[in-house]
Structure formats: C-alpha cells, structure tokens
C-alpha cells in the first residue's frame, strides 16, 4: 500500500501560479452594499470590506445585510453561510463531489516549492490528462499523457463496438521526478463540453506494506431511501464516499515506524492506494478509521486497516 500525504495548495500560499479557470462565480463582496436574504457573494480580495481573501462563496442568511464580513465566521455565522470554494479552487478543497469545471478543458500550473513524486486526481471528467514538469535549470524533465478511456469491460469485439465509452474517474502516478523548484503543468483535455476534477493531490508517497488478496472495497451511500405510509418508495439521491478494508504484510522491524506514520495521519486526509498503481478500485482519498498491527513473527507481521473516503 502506498500513501500520499498531500502538499497544501491554498490561495494563501500561492502554490497555484496559473490557471485558465476564471474567478467569476458571484459578485465580489463589498461592505458598502446591502444584501438581501439569499444573495450570494464571493471574497477574492478584489472588493472592499472583507478582511481575508478566502476565495469562497457565501450566502446571506438575513435581509438588509450590511457591513458584516462573511469571512468572519466566528461572529457572523448567523448572517453568512459559507457555501463552497470558488470554482477555481474547488479542486483543492477536499470535497470530491463538488468539482472545478471549465468548458473546453482545464489547465493549471503549480509551483510547490517542495518535492512531490506523486500526483492523484479524483472525480475526473475528461478524455485525457497531460502533465509536464519544467525545472528552471534543467528545462522540461517530465512529460506524459494519460488516456482516461477505461477498457476494463471490453472482453470481445461486440463490447468493443457497442458498449458505451467509459472513462476512469480517478488516476494516480508515482513517477514524478524530484524537483522542488519546478513548475508542474496539468491539463485536462476534452473533445467538447466541460472538463472537471474534484480533487488534485500531490506529494511524496510512503509504502507501508504489501496489500493481500481478500481486501474489500465499496461505498457509503448518503442517499435517503424510505417508504411513505402507503408503501411508496421515496428516494432522495445524495453523494457517497468510497471505503476500503485492506490486509497488509509488512516487515516486523518496520511495525513501529508504520504505527507512527499512521498516527501522524489520524486527522489528515491522504491518498491511499491499496494496489501500487491504484487500479482495481483501490484508490481512495480520505482517512483511516482504524488499524491493527499484529506481530505475527520475527520477520513479517500483519496489518489491517479501514479507509473511509471523503465525499
């Protein structure tokens, strides 16, 4: 199993240095404007009267809303509801079901200022992904194109010609070169329509053991499925999160290190790849719920871990 502890990419740290996604979601907040109940604003630092450029969208919870800073959720949570990040920043907000979207494709440039040898993407809707890494001294040091067409269900010519085209919804690469000062260009390509991505995570991967067969994957569905007093089905479709339960084999002399590595991630969302290439549905972005390490022998020990993905 490989784990990526993502490097934070936020508006405050400036690691996203370019993008073709405009920030035009809502009108910029102004302390001089009076907002009605239900009005939405965004705070990107180009208006006046907000202390922090959060690059988030807020909805007014009251009528005649004037001079109440929506970013001050300590004092104004009863006046402004924090709705989401702006479209530009949704790909880094740890909410997979609410993606960044742009018609014609998405391009971003990241300058992390730290070493990242891995990248993972979730809730992707695109035909292919291009990644190019350019170092200021060595020039282009890495370039790849990932075709997102999933041929896993194609078993014969009938399925090849007549089955609908299905694309991968997530991907992971573990072969990025180790250049801390390089620019990382990521492009999501589409032939037509919108491209979207729910989350992009970059960082260095850690390997904690070998996943064994018998692992299980599934989802946690938050949809509502009830029946009324006449027996009619009432279904409200909601989002879901991925889950996985994995049994690992690790070297006994590494058990203390693995325990401490997992303890450090107890409240940190991370990328968990049960299979080294993330295939077979074993790629999850989220938290571990529990883990147990059994000291089975002097050379090898057993570990079981349960992962719950973010929505």
N, C-alpha and C positions, 0 to 999 in steps of 0.2 A: 504494500500500500504506500502510495505517495501522498504527501500533504503539502499544499502551498499555503503559506501564511501571507496573505496579500499585502502589498505596499499600499498605504493610503493614498488615494488620489482625490483631493478635495479642492474646492475653489480657493481655499485659504493657502494651500501650499504650492499652488501654481505648477503642478506637475503635468497638467494637460496644457500644452503650449500652443496648440492649434486645433481647429475643428471646422467642419463645414455646416454644423448644425447651428442655425441662428437662435438667439435667445429672445423670442418674440411671443412667448406663451400668453402673457397677460400684460396689462398696463403697469408701468413701474409705480410703486407706492410713493405717495407724496404726503407729508404731514399737513400740507395746506388743503388737501382735498377731503371732502366729506363723503364717506362711503355708506351705501345702503346695505341692508341685510342681504347677504348672498353675493355681494360683489367680490370679485377675485382680483388680487394684485400679485406682483412678483417683486422681489427685492434683490437686485443685482448690483446695486451701488451706483447706478446712473441717475437716480432720482434724488429726492431730498427728504430728510427727516427720519431715516432709519439708521440705527447705529451700526448694524452689521450687514454686509453684503452676503447673505446666505445662499443666494441663487435658488430660492424656494418660492413656492406659490402658497398664498394664504387666502382664506375665505372669511369675509366679515360675518360675525355671529350676532351683530346688533345693528340697529338702524342708527343713523346720524353718528357714524363712527369717524371721529376726527382727532388727529394728533396722538393716536395710540399706536406705538411702534409694534408692528406684527412680529418682529423678531424677538421681542421681549416676552417670551412665553412664560416667564416667571410671574409677571404682573398682568399680562394681557391675554392669557389663555382663554378667558371668558369672552374676549372681544374678537379674537382672530383664531381660526383653526388652521393649523399647518397641514396643507393638503399633500404636497409632494415636492420633490426637487423639480427644477425646470427640465424641459425635455433634453437640453444639452447635458445635464448632469445625472439623469436617471440611470445611466449605465454604471454609475459608481455609488449608488445609494443603498445597496444591499436589499433591494426589493426587485426580485427577478420578474414578477408578474407585471411590472409597470415599466416597460422598456423605453429607451431612447429610440425615436423613429424619424426617418427623413426619406422623402420621395427621391428616388434616383440613386441612393447609396449613402453610406456614412464614411467619413474619413476623420481620423483624429491623429494627432502627434503627441506622444508622451515623452517627457524628459524626466526620468525618475530620480536621477542623482543617486542611485543605488543599484546594486547588482540584482538582476532578475533573470533567471534561466528558464522561466516557465510562464505560460500565459494560458488562461482558461476563459471561455465565454459561455454564457448560459442564456436560454430563451432567445436564440438567434433565429432570425428570419432573413435569409439572404441566399444567393446562389453560390457564392464563394467568398473567401476571405484572403486578402493579401496582407503580408506582414514584411516590412523592410526595416532593418536596423542600420543606422548610419552613425559611425563614430566620427567626431570632429578631427581626429588624426588619421585614422586608417580608412576612412570613407565607408562605403557600403560593405558590411561584414556579414550580413544575413539577409536572405530574401526567400520567401516561399509563398505559394498559393495553395490554399486548401479548398478542394471541391467539396461542397456540402451535400451533394446528392447521395442519399443513403440507398445502396443496392442490396441491403441485407435481406430483403424479402424476395429478391429475384432468384428463382431456382431453375427457370427454364425460359424458352423463347416466348411462351404465352404471357408469362408475368412480365417479361422484358418489354413487350409491345403494348400490353393492355393495362397493367397496373398503374395507378396514379403515381406521379413522381413525388417522392417523399424526401425531404431534406433533414439532415442532422440538426437537432435543436441545441446541441452543446458540442464543444470541442476543447481539447487540451493539447498543448505542445510543451515538451520538456527539453527542447534542444536549443534554446536561445543562447547565443554567446554571451560571455561575461564581460560586458562593457558598461560601467557605471554611468559614464557621461554621454552615452549615445542617445540619439533620437529614435524612438520606436514609432513607426508609421503603421497604422492599422486601417484597412479599408474593407468595408462590407459592400460587395457588389451585387446588384440586381439587374436583370434584363429590363424590367419595367416594374412600376409600382414602388412600394415602400420597402426599405430595409430597416430592421430593428434589432436591438440587442438589449437584453435585460440586465446583464452584469458582465463586466470585464474585470478579471483579477490577474495581477502579475506579481511574481515574487520568486523566491528560491524554494525549491522543493526539498522535502526531507523524506527519506524512505524508512519506514519503521518495521517492516516485515513483509513476508510473502502471504498474500491472500490465498486461502484454501477453497476448494470447491465445497459447496454447501452454504455459501453466502446467499443472502436473500436481499432482494430489492423490491420496492413498492412505492406507494404514495400514501399520504394522509390527506383525505378529501375533506374540505371545509364546506362543501355544499350541504344544503338542507333538504332532507328527504322525509316528508311526513305524509300523513293522510288526514283528510278532514273527517267530520262526523259521519259523512256518507260513504267513506272508504275511498274517495277520490285521491289520487296521488297529487301531492303538492311538492314540486321540485324547484328549488332555487339554486342555480349553478353558481358556485363560488370558486375561488382559487384552490390550489392544492400545493403541497410540498412533497419533495422526494424523501424517501427514507431508505436506510440500508443497514443490514446486520452482517458483520464480517468476522470470520475466524482467521487469525493470523498465526504464522510460525515466525518466531524471532530468536535470535541468539541470546542465550541466557545471560551472558555478560553485558548485554545491552538493555536488560529489563529496567534498571534504574534510570537510564538515560531516556528510554521511551516513556516511562511513567512521568518524568519531569517535563518532557516535551508536550505530552498530552495535558498535563496540569496547567501548563502555560497557555493552552488554547481553550481553557474551560469556559471563557466568556468571549471568545473571539471567533467570528465566522471565518471559515477556511475552506479551501478546496480539497476534497477527499477523493482520490482516485483508487478504487479498490483494485482495478486492473491497471497495469502500468501505462497503457495508452488510453485509459478512460473508457474503453469500449464495454459492450455488454450491459450498458445502463448503470455502470458502477461509478459514474462521475457525479458527485453531489457537492453543492455549495451550502454549507451550514455549520452546525455544531455537533459535537458528540454529546449524547445524552448520558452514556455510561460506558465504562470499560473495566475489564478484569484481566489481570495478567496472572497466569498460573505457572509457577516454577516447576515445569514438568520433568526436567532433567538437567544435568550439568552442562549440556551443550545447547539444547534447544528448549524453548518454552512456548506456551500457548497464550494467545491474547484474543479476547472477544471484545468487539466494540460496536456500539449502536450509534448511527449517524441520523440526524434529522435535518432536512434541508430547509432553507428559507423559502418563503412564499414569493 
